[in-house]
Amino acid sequence: MTKSVENVQPIRTLEQHVEFIEAIRKMSPKTADRNVLLYNLGISTGLRIGDLVKLRIEDVKGKSSLRIQEGKTKKPRTVYLDNIMADIADYLENMASEGYLFPSAKGGYITTTQAYRALQKAADYLEWDWIGTHTLRKTYGYQYYKAYNNIVDLCEIFNHSSQAVTRRYIGLREEELGVTQRNFKPFG
């Protein structure tokens, strides 16, 4: 059973990122390359899992960007792949030149449930109870915000209705409240 979006958190540190990739590789050796690319593509683009699993090889092979229509919002979006092109090329080295990027053994592409299970196996191994498919998109948002401190652009990238929604989605509001409450000293 998948977790609610509110209970899922972003990966906040480089150490967590490295640990999670190692856990993915350890817990799913047969599909490790596929699952690691799914994770890396998700945290590098901020795409929803439903849009990620439907990507085709010809959409990404040798391309620095692609234009998609997001499944949930039906809005067009340009996704930049510059920082992950080498990972995509390595993954595709021994694959056909067309077809689904994340194929299922049963044909077609993996389902969002299969993607969730792959991530959950690694999370269970690490005893992390806050990982879900939204972790990828939230990690993109959290890291983008930390790098550029620009909630306005991030709100637009995510097609959110307000900055408050974006702040809450990537866990900033909770993090900020924690800091202010820990540092609050009445009459101090």
PyMOL commands that set and color helices and strands:
alter all, ss='L'
color gray80, all
select helices_A, chain A and resi 5-7+14-27+29-45+49-52+57-60+82-92+112-126+134-148+151-158+163-169+172-183
alter helices_A, ss='H'
color red, helices_A
select strands_A, chain A and resi 65-69+76-80
alter strands_A, ss='S'
color yellow, strands_A
deselect
rebuild
show_as cartoon
